């Protein structure tokens, strides 16, 4: 078997920078709530992934969001 003479040499390991560690996304420190419309219904959503029940009244959906932010505060 013949040696590979066309191969390019690799740089020494100390010449290559070490990979940066993966940083995990940090959860938000405060709950940011809003409302969204789905057809004739409105529901409250939060930045933490929480979703309130669908309501026909936007005011009730806002109250759901306010209640969630108050009870789930860090």
PDB file of N, CA, C, O and CB in Angstrom:
ATOM      1  N   UNK A   1       0.839  -1.162   0.000  1.00  0.00           N
ATOM      2  CA  UNK A   1       0.000   0.000   0.000  1.00  0.00           C
ATOM      3  C   UNK A   1       0.893   1.235   0.000  1.00  0.00           C
ATOM      4  O   UNK A   1       1.834   1.327   0.788  1.00  0.00           O
ATOM      5  CB  UNK A   1      -0.959  -0.008   1.209  1.00  0.00           C
ATOM      6  N   UNK A   2       0.597   2.181  -0.880  1.00  0.00           N
ATOM      7  CA  UNK A   2       1.416   3.385  -0.999  1.00  0.00           C
ATOM      8  C   UNK A   2       0.923   4.474  -0.041  1.00  0.00           C
ATOM      9  O   UNK A   2      -0.281   4.578   0.191  1.00  0.00           O
ATOM     10  CB  UNK A   2       1.401   3.903  -2.450  1.00  0.00           C
ATOM     11  N   UNK A   3       1.818   5.280   0.515  1.00  0.00           N
ATOM     12  CA  UNK A   3       1.378   6.379   1.395  1.00  0.00           C
ATOM     13  C   UNK A   3       0.708   7.475   0.580  1.00  0.00           C
ATOM     14  O   UNK A   3       0.976   7.620  -0.613  1.00  0.00           O
ATOM     15  CB  UNK A   3       2.573   6.962   2.188  1.00  0.00           C
ATOM     16  N   UNK A   4      -0.140   8.228   1.208  1.00  0.00           N
ATOM     17  CA  UNK A   4      -0.824   9.351   0.560  1.00  0.00           C
ATOM     18  C   UNK A   4       0.128  10.537   0.542  1.00  0.00           C
ATOM     19  O   UNK A   4       0.434  11.112   1.586  1.00  0.00           O
ATOM     20  CB  UNK A   4      -2.163   9.714   1.297  1.00  0.00           C
ATOM     21  N   UNK A   5       0.583  10.891  -0.615  1.00  0.00           N
ATOM     22  CA  UNK A   5       1.523  12.009  -0.700  1.00  0.00           C
ATOM     23  C   UNK A   5       0.817  13.317  -1.056  1.00  0.00           C
ATOM     24  O   UNK A   5       1.410  14.389  -0.937  1.00  0.00           O
ATOM     25  CB  UNK A   5       2.606  11.706  -1.732  1.00  0.00           C
ATOM     26  N   UNK A   6      -0.465  13.240  -1.499  1.00  0.00           N
ATOM     27  CA  UNK A   6      -1.193  14.448  -1.880  1.00  0.00           C
ATOM     28  C   UNK A   6      -2.001  15.034  -0.727  1.00  0.00           C
ATOM     29  O   UNK A   6      -2.624  16.083  -0.892  1.00  0.00           O
ATOM     30  CB  UNK A   6      -2.112  14.149  -3.040  1.00  0.00           C
ATOM     31  N   UNK A   7      -2.004  14.399   0.408  1.00  0.00           N
ATOM     32  CA  UNK A   7      -2.792  14.882   1.537  1.00  0.00           C
ATOM     33  C   UNK A   7      -2.154  16.133   2.134  1.00  0.00           C
ATOM     34  O   UNK A   7      -0.931  16.258   2.186  1.00  0.00           O
ATOM     35  CB  UNK A   7      -2.929  13.788   2.608  1.00  0.00           C
ATOM     36  N   UNK A   8      -2.997  17.050   2.580  1.00  0.00           N
ATOM     37  CA  UNK A   8      -2.488  18.261   3.246  1.00  0.00           C
ATOM     38  C   UNK A   8      -2.356  17.976   4.735  1.00  0.00           C
ATOM     39  O   UNK A   8      -3.246  17.363   5.324  1.00  0.00           O
ATOM     40  CB  UNK A   8      -3.431  19.493   2.998  1.00  0.00           C
ATOM     41  N   UNK A   9      -1.287  18.401   5.339  1.00  0.00           N
ATOM     42  CA  UNK A   9      -1.107  18.141   6.767  1.00  0.00           C
ATOM     43  C   UNK A   9      -2.092  18.967   7.604  1.00  0.00           C
ATOM     44  O   UNK A   9      -2.416  20.103   7.258  1.00  0.00           O
ATOM     45  CB  UNK A   9       0.343  18.455   7.189  1.00  0.00           C
ATOM     46  N   UNK A  10      -2.544  18.398   8.668  1.00  0.00           N
ATOM     47  CA  UNK A  10      -3.443  19.095   9.581  1.00  0.00           C
ATOM     48  C   UNK A  10      -2.626  19.956  10.528  1.00  0.00           C
ATOM     49  O   UNK A  10      -1.507  19.589  10.887  1.00  0.00           O
ATOM     50  CB  UNK A  10      -4.322  18.093  10.372  1.00  0.00           C
ATOM     51  N   UNK A  11      -3.179  21.125  10.948  1.00  0.00           N
ATOM     52  CA  UNK A  11      -2.444  21.954  11.892  1.00  0.00           C
ATOM     53  C   UNK A  11      -2.368  21.266  13.259  1.00  0.00           C
ATOM     54  O   UNK A  11      -3.223  20.442  13.583  1.00  0.00           O
ATOM     55  CB  UNK A  11      -3.105  23.341  12.020  1.00  0.00           C
ATOM     56  N   UNK A  12      -1.361  21.596  14.053  1.00  0.00           N
ATOM     57  CA  UNK A  12      -1.289  20.995  15.390  1.00  0.00           C
ATOM     58  C   UNK A  12      -2.508  21.394  16.223  1.00  0.00           C
ATOM     59  O   UNK A  12      -3.102  22.448  15.998  1.00  0.00           O
ATOM     60  CB  UNK A  12       0.013  21.423  16.108  1.00  0.00           C
ATOM     61  N   UNK A  13      -2.872  20.556  17.174  1.00  0.00           N
ATOM     62  CA  UNK A  13      -4.081  20.795  17.961  1.00  0.00           C
ATOM     63  C   UNK A  13      -4.047  22.088  18.749  1.00  0.00           C
ATOM     64  O   UNK A  13      -5.095  22.694  18.975  1.00  0.00           O
ATOM     65  CB  UNK A  13      -4.302  19.660  18.898  1.00  0.00           C
ATOM     66  N   UNK A  14      -2.866  22.530  19.175  1.00  0.00           N
ATOM     67  CA  UNK A  14      -2.813  23.762  19.955  1.00  0.00           C
ATOM     68  C   UNK A  14      -3.011  24.989  19.070  1.00  0.00           C
ATOM     69  O   UNK A  14      -3.172  26.089  19.599  1.00  0.00           O
ATOM     70  CB  UNK A  14      -1.482  23.862  20.696  1.00  0.00           C
ATOM     71  N   UNK A  15      -3.006  24.846  17.744  1.00  0.00           N
ATOM     72  CA  UNK A  15      -3.225  25.972  16.846  1.00  0.00           C
ATOM     73  C   UNK A  15      -4.710  26.196  16.567  1.00  0.00           C
ATOM     74  O   UNK A  15      -5.095  27.256  16.074  1.00  0.00           O
ATOM     75  CB  UNK A  15      -2.480  25.749  15.539  1.00  0.00           C
ATOM     76  N   UNK A  16      -5.534  25.217  16.875  1.00  0.00           N
ATOM     77  CA  UNK A  16      -6.975  25.322  16.624  1.00  0.00           C
ATOM     78  C   UNK A  16      -7.657  25.782  17.908  1.00  0.00           C
ATOM     79  O   UNK A  16      -7.439  25.177  18.958  1.00  0.00           O
ATOM     80  CB  UNK A  16      -7.571  23.955  16.132  1.00  0.00           C
ATOM     81  N   UNK A  17      -8.474  26.832  17.858  1.00  0.00           N
ATOM     82  CA  UNK A  17      -9.150  27.278  19.082  1.00  0.00           C
ATOM     83  C   UNK A  17     -10.154  26.231  19.558  1.00  0.00           C
ATOM     84  O   UNK A  17     -10.768  25.524  18.759  1.00  0.00           O
ATOM     85  CB  UNK A  17      -9.861  28.627  18.846  1.00  0.00           C
ATOM     86  N   UNK A  18     -10.302  26.151  20.848  1.00  0.00           N
ATOM     87  CA  UNK A  18     -11.243  25.205  21.436  1.00  0.00           C
ATOM     88  C   UNK A  18     -12.670  25.653  21.123  1.00  0.00           C
ATOM     89  O   UNK A  18     -12.938  26.853  21.057  1.00  0.00           O
ATOM     90  CB  UNK A  18     -11.026  25.086  22.971  1.00  0.00           C
ATOM     91  N   UNK A  19     -13.571  24.721  20.934  1.00  0.00           N
ATOM     92  CA  UNK A  19     -14.955  25.110  20.648  1.00  0.00           C
ATOM     93  C   UNK A  19     -15.590  25.780  21.863  1.00  0.00           C
ATOM     94  O   UNK A  19     -15.300  25.437  23.010  1.00  0.00           O
ATOM     95  CB  UNK A  19     -15.784  23.883  20.223  1.00  0.00           C
ATOM     96  N   UNK A  20     -16.462  26.740  21.580  1.00  0.00           N
ATOM     97  CA  UNK A  20     -17.167  27.407  22.674  1.00  0.00           C
ATOM     98  C   UNK A  20     -18.230  26.480  23.234  1.00  0.00           C
ATOM     99  O   UNK A  20     -18.868  25.759  22.467  1.00  0.00           O
ATOM    100  CB  UNK A  20     -17.801  28.734  22.199  1.00  0.00           C
ATOM    101  N   UNK A  21     -18.442  26.472  24.522  1.00  0.00           N
ATOM    102  CA  UNK A  21     -19.484  25.601  25.084  1.00  0.00           C
ATOM    103  C   UNK A  21     -20.862  26.101  24.655  1.00  0.00           C
ATOM    104  O   UNK A  21     -21.086  27.300  24.484  1.00  0.00           O
ATOM    105  CB  UNK A  21     -19.385  25.547  26.639  1.00  0.00           C
ATOM    106  N   UNK A  22     -21.761  25.160  24.490  1.00  0.00           N
ATOM    107  CA  UNK A  22     -23.129  25.526  24.118  1.00  0.00           C
ATOM    108  C   UNK A  22     -23.777  26.254  25.274  1.00  0.00           C
ATOM    109  O   UNK A  22     -23.703  25.819  26.423  1.00  0.00           O
ATOM    110  CB  UNK A  22     -23.960  24.279  23.724  1.00  0.00           C
ATOM    111  N   UNK A  23     -24.405  27.350  24.962  1.00  0.00           N
ATOM    112  CA  UNK A  23     -25.110  28.079  26.009  1.00  0.00           C
ATOM    113  C   UNK A  23     -26.591  27.779  25.885  1.00  0.00           C
ATOM    114  O   UNK A  23     -27.176  27.882  24.807  1.00  0.00           O
ATOM    115  CB  UNK A  23     -24.840  29.610  25.917  1.00  0.00           C
ATOM    116  N   UNK A  24     -27.171  27.413  26.981  1.00  0.00           N
ATOM    117  CA  UNK A  24     -28.598  27.123  27.005  1.00  0.00           C
ATOM    118  C   UNK A  24     -29.374  28.436  27.058  1.00  0.00           C
ATOM    119  O   UNK A  24     -28.986  29.345  27.791  1.00  0.00           O
ATOM    120  CB  UNK A  24     -28.962  26.215  28.212  1.00  0.00           C
ATOM    121  N   UNK A  25     -30.454  28.554  26.302  1.00  0.00           N
ATOM    122  CA  UNK A  25     -31.252  29.775  26.389  1.00  0.00           C
ATOM    123  C   UNK A  25     -31.853  29.903  27.787  1.00  0.00           C
ATOM    124  O   UNK A  25     -32.396  28.946  28.338  1.00  0.00           O
ATOM    125  CB  UNK A  25     -32.368  29.780  25.313  1.00  0.00           C
ATOM    126  N   UNK A  26     -31.747  31.072  28.329  1.00  0.00           N
ATOM    127  CA  UNK A  26     -32.259  31.313  29.668  1.00  0.00           C
ATOM    128  C   UNK A  26     -33.739  31.669  29.595  1.00  0.00           C
ATOM    129  O   UNK A  26     -34.152  32.436  28.725  1.00  0.00           O
ATOM    130  CB  UNK A  26     -31.461  32.434  30.368  1.00  0.00           C
ATOM    131  N   UNK A  27     -34.538  31.114  30.505  1.00  0.00           N
ATOM    132  CA  UNK A  27     -35.956  31.475  30.496  1.00  0.00           C
ATOM    133  C   UNK A  27     -36.114  32.938  30.894  1.00  0.00           C
ATOM    134  O   UNK A  27     -35.304  33.464  31.657  1.00  0.00           O
ATOM    135  CB  UNK A  27     -36.768  30.559  31.452  1.00  0.00           C
ATOM    136  N   UNK A  28     -37.129  33.582  30.392  1.00  0.00           N
ATOM    137  CA  UNK A  28     -37.326  34.987  30.754  1.00  0.00           C
ATOM    138  C   UNK A  28     -37.552  35.123  32.257  1.00  0.00           C
ATOM    139  O   UNK A  28     -38.153  34.253  32.888  1.00  0.00           O
ATOM    140  CB  UNK A  28     -38.517  35.586  29.977  1.00  0.00           C
ATOM    141  N   UNK A  29     -37.069  36.214  32.814  1.00  0.00           N
ATOM    142  CA  UNK A  29     -37.202  36.409  34.255  1.00  0.00           C
ATOM    143  C   UNK A  29     -38.606  36.863  34.627  1.00  0.00           C
ATOM    144  O   UNK A  29     -39.062  36.600  35.740  1.00  0.00           O
ATOM    145  CB  UNK A  29     -36.180  37.425  34.749  1.00  0.00           C
ATOM    146  N   UNK A  30     -39.285  37.526  33.737  1.00  0.00           N
ATOM    147  CA  UNK A  30     -40.648  37.976  34.006  1.00  0.00           C
ATOM    148  C   UNK A  30     -41.570  37.399  32.939  1.00  0.00           C
ATOM    149  O   UNK A  30     -41.161  37.183  31.798  1.00  0.00           O
ATOM    150  CB  UNK A  30     -40.734  39.535  34.036  1.00  0.00           C
ATOM    151  N   UNK A  31     -42.797  37.158  33.319  1.00  0.00           N
ATOM    152  CA  UNK A  31     -43.781  36.661  32.374  1.00  0.00           C
ATOM    153  C   UNK A  31     -44.311  37.838  31.553  1.00  0.00           C
ATOM    154  O   UNK A  31     -44.795  38.827  32.104  1.00  0.00           O
ATOM    155  CB  UNK A  31     -44.940  35.921  33.109  1.00  0.00           C
ATOM    156  N   UNK A  32     -44.212  37.715  30.244  1.00  0.00           N
ATOM    157  CA  UNK A  32     -44.735  38.730  29.344  1.00  0.00           C
ATOM    158  C   UNK A  32     -45.986  38.152  28.694  1.00  0.00           C
ATOM    159  O   UNK A  32     -45.901  37.233  27.880  1.00  0.00           O
ATOM    160  CB  UNK A  32     -43.669  39.161  28.269  1.00  0.00           C
ATOM    161  N   UNK A  33     -47.126  38.684  29.051  1.00  0.00           N
ATOM    162  CA  UNK A  33     -48.386  38.151  28.556  1.00  0.00           C
ATOM    163  C   UNK A  33     -48.989  39.061  27.506  1.00  0.00           C
ATOM    164  O   UNK A  33     -48.728  40.264  27.476  1.00  0.00           O
ATOM    165  CB  UNK A  33     -49.363  37.953  29.698  1.00  0.00           C
ATOM    166  N   UNK A  34     -49.793  38.471  26.651  1.00  0.00           N
ATOM    167  CA  UNK A  34     -50.542  39.214  25.640  1.00  0.00           C
ATOM    168  C   UNK A  34     -51.762  38.383  25.274  1.00  0.00           C
ATOM    169  O   UNK A  34     -51.943  37.272  25.772  1.00  0.00           O
ATOM    170  CB  UNK A  34     -49.660  39.526  24.374  1.00  0.00           C
ATOM    171  N   UNK A  35     -52.593  38.931  24.403  1.00  0.00           N
ATOM    172  CA  UNK A  35     -53.751  38.188  23.920  1.00  0.00           C
ATOM    173  C   UNK A  35     -53.653  38.023  22.419  1.00  0.00           C
ATOM    174  O   UNK A  35     -53.039  38.836  21.728  1.00  0.00           O
ATOM    175  CB  UNK A  35     -55.066  38.897  24.303  1.00  0.00           C
ATOM    176  N   UNK A  36     -54.255  36.974  21.930  1.00  0.00           N
ATOM    177  CA  UNK A  36     -54.274  36.714  20.497  1.00  0.00           C
ATOM    178  C   UNK A  36     -55.658  36.232  20.099  1.00  0.00           C
ATOM    179  O   UNK A  36     -56.341  35.560  20.872  1.00  0.00           O
ATOM    180  CB  UNK A  36     -53.194  35.675  20.104  1.00  0.00           C
ATOM    181  N   UNK A  37     -56.062  36.578  18.894  1.00  0.00           N
ATOM    182  CA  UNK A  37     -57.375  36.185  18.392  1.00  0.00           C
ATOM    183  C   UNK A  37     -57.265  34.924  17.557  1.00  0.00           C
ATOM    184  O   UNK A  37     -56.352  34.774  16.746  1.00  0.00           O
ATOM    185  CB  UNK A  37     -58.002  37.315  17.567  1.00  0.00           C
ATOM    186  N   UNK A  38     -58.206  34.023  17.768  1.00  0.00           N
ATOM    187  CA  UNK A  38     -58.343  32.807  16.965  1.00  0.00           C
ATOM    188  C   UNK A  38     -59.799  32.736  16.525  1.00  0.00           C
ATOM    189  O   UNK A  38     -60.652  32.203  17.234  1.00  0.00           O
ATOM    190  CB  UNK A  38     -57.912  31.509  17.774  1.00  0.00           C
ATOM    191  N   UNK A  39     -60.060  33.270  15.369  1.00  0.00           N
ATOM    192  CA  UNK A  39     -61.443  33.310  14.895  1.00  0.00           C
ATOM    193  C   UNK A  39     -62.256  34.244  15.773  1.00  0.00           C
ATOM    194  O   UNK A  39     -61.881  35.400  15.966  1.00  0.00           O
ATOM    195  CB  UNK A  39     -62.069  31.895  14.884  1.00  0.00           C
ATOM    196  N   UNK A  40     -63.361  33.753  16.304  1.00  0.00           N
ATOM    197  CA  UNK A  40     -64.190  34.593  17.174  1.00  0.00           C
ATOM    198  C   UNK A  40     -63.793  34.468  18.638  1.00  0.00           C
ATOM    199  O   UNK A  40     -64.479  34.995  19.513  1.00  0.00           O
ATOM    200  CB  UNK A  40     -65.657  34.230  17.011  1.00  0.00           C
ATOM    201  N   UNK A  41     -62.691  33.775  18.911  1.00  0.00           N
ATOM    202  CA  UNK A  41     -62.233  33.599  20.283  1.00  0.00           C
ATOM    203  C   UNK A  41     -60.937  34.369  20.512  1.00  0.00           C
ATOM    204  O   UNK A  41     -60.195  34.665  19.575  1.00  0.00           O
ATOM    205  CB  UNK A  41     -62.033  32.107  20.599  1.00  0.00           C
ATOM    206  N   UNK A  42     -60.683  34.684  21.777  1.00  0.00           N
ATOM    207  CA  UNK A  42     -59.465  35.369  22.192  1.00  0.00           C
ATOM    208  C   UNK A  42     -58.844  34.535  23.301  1.00  0.00           C
ATOM    209  O   UNK A  42     -59.555  34.012  24.159  1.00  0.00           O
ATOM    210  CB  UNK A  42     -59.755  36.847  22.669  1.00  0.00           C
ATOM    211  N   UNK A  43     -57.533  34.407  23.290  1.00  0.00           N
ATOM    212  CA  UNK A  43     -56.884  33.681  24.376  1.00  0.00           C
ATOM    213  C   UNK A  43     -55.625  34.396  24.806  1.00  0.00           C
ATOM    214  O   UNK A  43     -54.982  35.100  24.028  1.00  0.00           O
ATOM    215  CB  UNK A  43     -56.562  32.248  23.957  1.00  0.00           C
ATOM    216  N   UNK A  44     -55.292  34.196  26.061  1.00  0.00           N
ATOM    217  CA  UNK A  44     -54.098  34.807  26.639  1.00  0.00           C
ATOM    218  C   UNK A  44     -52.919  33.877  26.415  1.00  0.00           C
ATOM    219  O   UNK A  44     -53.049  32.659  26.538  1.00  0.00           O
ATOM    220  CB  UNK A  44     -54.292  35.104  28.156  1.00  0.00           C
ATOM    221  N   UNK A  45     -51.764  34.453  26.085  1.00  0.00           N
ATOM    222  CA  UNK A  45     -50.535  33.681  25.913  1.00  0.00           C
ATOM    223  C   UNK A  45     -49.424  34.349  26.715  1.00  0.00           C
ATOM    224  O   UNK A  45     -49.474  35.548  26.988  1.00  0.00           O
ATOM    225  CB  UNK A  45     -50.143  33.567  24.404  1.00  0.00           C
ATOM    226  N   UNK A  46     -48.422  33.556  27.088  1.00  0.00           N
ATOM    227  CA  UNK A  46     -47.318  34.064  27.896  1.00  0.00           C
ATOM    228  C   UNK A  46     -45.995  33.659  27.260  1.00  0.00           C
ATOM    229  O   UNK A  46     -45.929  32.685  26.509  1.00  0.00           O
ATOM    230  CB  UNK A  46     -47.408  33.540  29.351  1.00  0.00           C
ATOM    231  N   UNK A  47     -44.944  34.413  27.565  1.00  0.00           N
ATOM    232  CA  UNK A  47     -43.616  34.113  27.034  1.00  0.00           C
ATOM    233  C   UNK A  47     -43.069  32.794  27.576  1.00  0.00           C
ATOM    234  O   UNK A  47     -42.129  32.248  26.998  1.00  0.00           O
ATOM    235  CB  UNK A  47     -42.656  35.245  27.364  1.00  0.00           C
ATOM    236  N   UNK A  48     -43.622  32.271  28.658  1.00  0.00           N
ATOM    237  CA  UNK A  48     -43.158  30.997  29.217  1.00  0.00           C
ATOM    238  C   UNK A  48     -43.780  29.804  28.508  1.00  0.00           C
ATOM    239  O   UNK A  48     -43.406  28.663  28.779  1.00  0.00           O
ATOM    240  CB  UNK A  48     -43.472  30.929  30.702  1.00  0.00           C
ATOM    241  N   UNK A  49     -44.734  30.052  27.597  1.00  0.00           N
ATOM    242  CA  UNK A  49     -45.369  28.966  26.869  1.00  0.00           C
ATOM    243  C   UNK A  49     -46.789  28.681  27.328  1.00  0.00           C
ATOM    244  O   UNK A  49     -47.490  27.885  26.703  1.00  0.00           O
ATOM    245  CB  UNK A  49     -44.551  27.732  26.999  1.00  0.00           C
ATOM    246  N   UNK A  50     -47.219  29.308  28.395  1.00  0.00           N
ATOM    247  CA  UNK A  50     -48.567  29.111  28.916  1.00  0.00           C
ATOM    248  C   UNK A  50     -49.582  29.703  27.960  1.00  0.00           C
ATOM    249  O   UNK A  50     -49.346  30.750  27.357  1.00  0.00           O
ATOM    250  CB  UNK A  50     -48.715  29.738  30.310  1.00  0.00           C
ATOM    251  N   UNK A  51     -50.721  29.024  27.824  1.00  0.00           N
ATOM    252  CA  UNK A  51     -51.847  29.531  27.043  1.00  0.00           C
ATOM    253  C   UNK A  51     -53.104  29.386  27.873  1.00  0.00           C
ATOM    254  O   UNK A  51     -53.354  28.331  28.454  1.00  0.00           O
ATOM    255  CB  UNK A  51     -51.986  28.781  25.683  1.00  0.00           C
ATOM    256  N   UNK A  52     -53.880  30.425  27.927  1.00  0.00           N
ATOM    257  CA  UNK A  52     -55.140  30.393  28.653  1.00  0.00           C
ATOM    258  C   UNK A  52     -56.244  29.798  27.804  1.00  0.00           C
ATOM    259  O   UNK A  52     -56.061  29.545  26.613  1.00  0.00           O
ATOM    260  CB  UNK A  52     -55.526  31.788  29.109  1.00  0.00           C
ATOM    261  N   UNK A  53     -57.396  29.576  28.429  1.00  0.00           N
ATOM    262  CA  UNK A  53     -58.520  29.036  27.666  1.00  0.00           C
ATOM    263  C   UNK A  53     -59.058  30.065  26.675  1.00  0.00           C
ATOM    264  O   UNK A  53     -58.923  31.271  26.882  1.00  0.00           O
ATOM    265  CB  UNK A  53     -59.636  28.582  28.612  1.00  0.00           C
ATOM    266  N   UNK A  54     -59.667  29.577  25.599  1.00  0.00           N
ATOM    267  CA  UNK A  54     -60.261  30.464  24.607  1.00  0.00           C
ATOM    268  C   UNK A  54     -61.497  31.120  25.210  1.00  0.00           C
ATOM    269  O   UNK A  54     -62.345  30.459  25.811  1.00  0.00           O
ATOM    270  CB  UNK A  54     -60.621  29.691  23.305  1.00  0.00           C
ATOM    271  N   UNK A  55     -61.576  32.412  25.037  1.00  0.00           N
ATOM    272  CA  UNK A  55     -62.703  33.193  25.580  1.00  0.00           C
ATOM    273  C   UNK A  55     -63.336  33.996  24.455  1.00  0.00           C
ATOM    274  O   UNK A  55     -62.669  34.345  23.482  1.00  0.00           O
ATOM    275  CB  UNK A  55     -62.234  34.142  26.736  1.00  0.00           C
ATOM    276  N   UNK A  56     -64.611  34.284  24.587  1.00  0.00           N
ATOM    277  CA  UNK A  56     -65.253  35.170  23.622  1.00  0.00           C
ATOM    278  C   UNK A  56     -65.023  36.623  23.997  1.00  0.00           C
ATOM    279  O   UNK A  56     -65.150  37.504  23.147  1.00  0.00           O
ATOM    280  CB  UNK A  56     -66.752  34.876  23.534  1.00  0.00           C
ATOM    281  N   UNK A  57     -64.693  36.886  25.233  1.00  0.00           N
ATOM    282  CA  UNK A  57     -64.460  38.249  25.713  1.00  0.00           C
ATOM    283  C   UNK A  57     -62.961  38.512  25.829  1.00  0.00           C
ATOM    284  O   UNK A  57     -62.249  37.776  26.512  1.00  0.00           O
ATOM    285  CB  UNK A  57     -65.158  38.477  27.078  1.00  0.00           C
ATOM    286  N   UNK A  58     -62.485  39.563  25.162  1.00  0.00           N
ATOM    287  CA  UNK A  58     -61.073  39.936  25.287  1.00  0.00           C
ATOM    288  C   UNK A  58     -60.752  40.360  26.717  1.00  0.00           C
ATOM    289  O   UNK A  58     -59.657  40.102  27.215  1.00  0.00           O
ATOM    290  CB  UNK A  58     -60.724  41.072  24.306  1.00  0.00           C
ATOM    291  N   UNK A  59     -61.697  41.004  27.368  1.00  0.00           N
ATOM    292  CA  UNK A  59     -61.467  41.465  28.737  1.00  0.00           C
ATOM    293  C   UNK A  59     -61.219  40.275  29.669  1.00  0.00           C
ATOM    294  O   UNK A  59     -60.339  40.340  30.528  1.00  0.00           O
ATOM    295  CB  UNK A  59     -62.670  42.298  29.238  1.00  0.00           C
ATOM    296  N   UNK A  60     -61.968  39.212  29.512  1.00  0.00           N
ATOM    297  CA  UNK A  60     -61.774  38.027  30.352  1.00  0.00           C
ATOM    298  C   UNK A  60     -60.421  37.373  30.030  1.00  0.00           C
ATOM    299  O   UNK A  60     -59.743  36.886  30.934  1.00  0.00           O
ATOM    300  CB  UNK A  60     -62.938  37.010  30.142  1.00  0.00           C
ATOM    301  N   UNK A  61     -60.028  37.360  28.755  1.00  0.00           N
ATOM    302  CA  UNK A  61     -58.718  36.802  28.388  1.00  0.00           C
ATOM    303  C   UNK A  61     -57.603  37.638  29.004  1.00  0.00           C
ATOM    304  O   UNK A  61     -56.603  37.090  29.467  1.00  0.00           O
ATOM    305  CB  UNK A  61     -58.557  36.742  26.846  1.00  0.00           C
ATOM    306  N   UNK A  62     -57.764  38.956  29.013  1.00  0.00           N
ATOM    307  CA  UNK A  62     -56.754  39.821  29.664  1.00  0.00           C
ATOM    308  C   UNK A  62     -56.674  39.532  31.153  1.00  0.00           C
ATOM    309  O   UNK A  62     -55.583  39.531  31.724  1.00  0.00           O
ATOM    310  CB  UNK A  62     -57.083  41.315  29.439  1.00  0.00           C
ATOM    311  N   UNK A  63     -57.822  39.285  31.793  1.00  0.00           N
ATOM    312  CA  UNK A  63     -57.827  38.951  33.225  1.00  0.00           C
ATOM    313  C   UNK A  63     -57.133  37.614  33.462  1.00  0.00           C
ATOM    314  O   UNK A  63     -56.440  37.450  34.466  1.00  0.00           O
ATOM    315  CB  UNK A  63     -59.273  38.905  33.771  1.00  0.00           C
ATOM    316  N   UNK A  64     -57.310  36.653  32.549  1.00  0.00           N
ATOM    317  CA  UNK A  64     -56.587  35.376  32.656  1.00  0.00           C
ATOM    318  C   UNK A  64     -55.079  35.620  32.611  1.00  0.00           C
ATOM    319  O   UNK A  64     -54.328  35.034  33.391  1.00  0.00           O
ATOM    320  CB  UNK A  64     -57.010  34.405  31.516  1.00  0.00           C
ATOM    321  N   UNK A  65     -54.639  36.485  31.696  1.00  0.00           N
ATOM    322  CA  UNK A  65     -53.210  36.785  31.555  1.00  0.00           C
ATOM    323  C   UNK A  65     -52.692  37.474  32.800  1.00  0.00           C
ATOM    324  O   UNK A  65     -51.611  37.138  33.284  1.00  0.00           O
ATOM    325  CB  UNK A  65     -52.953  37.662  30.319  1.00  0.00           C
ATOM    326  N   UNK A  66     -53.432  38.420  33.322  1.00  0.00           N
ATOM    327  CA  UNK A  66     -53.011  39.128  34.530  1.00  0.00           C
ATOM    328  C   UNK A  66     -52.913  38.164  35.702  1.00  0.00           C
ATOM    329  O   UNK A  66     -51.969  38.237  36.490  1.00  0.00           O
ATOM    330  CB  UNK A  66     -53.987  40.268  34.860  1.00  0.00           C
ATOM    331  N   UNK A  67     -53.878  37.265  35.823  1.00  0.00           N
ATOM    332  CA  UNK A  67     -53.850  36.261  36.888  1.00  0.00           C
ATOM    333  C   UNK A  67     -52.654  35.329  36.760  1.00  0.00           C
ATOM    334  O   UNK A  67     -52.024  34.982  37.759  1.00  0.00           O
ATOM    335  CB  UNK A  67     -55.133  35.451  36.879  1.00  0.00           C
ATOM    336  N   UNK A  68     -52.347  34.932  35.558  1.00  0.00           N
ATOM    337  CA  UNK A  68     -51.181  34.053  35.350  1.00  0.00           C
ATOM    338  C   UNK A  68     -49.889  34.759  35.733  1.00  0.00           C
ATOM    339  O   UNK A  68     -49.045  34.187  36.423  1.00  0.00           O
ATOM    340  CB  UNK A  68     -51.106  33.589  33.886  1.00  0.00           C
ATOM    341  N   UNK A  69     -49.734  36.003  35.285  1.00  0.00           N
ATOM    342  CA  UNK A  69     -48.495  36.743  35.590  1.00  0.00           C
ATOM    343  C   UNK A  69     -48.363  36.974  37.092  1.00  0.00           C
ATOM    344  O   UNK A  69     -47.247  36.985  37.613  1.00  0.00           O
ATOM    345  CB  UNK A  69     -48.469  38.100  34.841  1.00  0.00           C
ATOM    346  N   UNK A  70     -49.468  37.157  37.792  1.00  0.00           N
ATOM    347  CA  UNK A  70     -49.412  37.406  39.237  1.00  0.00           C
ATOM    348  C   UNK A  70     -49.093  36.130  40.015  1.00  0.00           C
ATOM    349  O   UNK A  70     -48.349  36.180  40.995  1.00  0.00           O
ATOM    350  CB  UNK A  70     -50.740  37.995  39.725  1.00  0.00           C
ATOM    351  N   UNK A  71     -49.638  34.999  39.600  1.00  0.00           N
ATOM    352  CA  UNK A  71     -49.416  33.757  40.353  1.00  0.00           C
ATOM    353  C   UNK A  71     -48.113  33.078  39.995  1.00  0.00           C
ATOM    354  O   UNK A  71     -47.574  32.324  40.805  1.00  0.00           O
ATOM    355  CB  UNK A  71     -50.552  32.800  40.120  1.00  0.00           C
ATOM    356  N   UNK A  72     -47.591  33.321  38.808  1.00  0.00           N
ATOM    357  CA  UNK A  72     -46.370  32.650  38.353  1.00  0.00           C
ATOM    358  C   UNK A  72     -45.139  33.547  38.433  1.00  0.00           C
ATOM    359  O   UNK A  72     -44.096  33.186  37.889  1.00  0.00           O
ATOM    360  CB  UNK A  72     -46.549  32.166  36.932  1.00  0.00           C
ATOM    361  N   UNK A  73     -45.222  34.680  39.078  1.00  0.00           N
ATOM    362  CA  UNK A  73     -44.081  35.600  39.141  1.00  0.00           C
ATOM    363  C   UNK A  73     -42.910  34.933  39.842  1.00  0.00           C
ATOM    364  O   UNK A  73     -43.110  34.220  40.826  1.00  0.00           O
ATOM    365  CB  UNK A  73     -44.467  36.906  39.868  1.00  0.00           C
ATOM    366  N   UNK A  74     -41.668  35.153  39.349  1.00  0.00           N
ATOM    367  CA  UNK A  74     -40.490  34.525  39.956  1.00  0.00           C
ATOM    368  C   UNK A  74     -40.182  35.085  41.341  1.00  0.00           C
ATOM    369  O   UNK A  74     -39.221  34.657  41.980  1.00  0.00           O
ATOM    370  CB  UNK A  74     -39.283  34.706  39.054  1.00  0.00           C
TER     371      UNK A  74
END
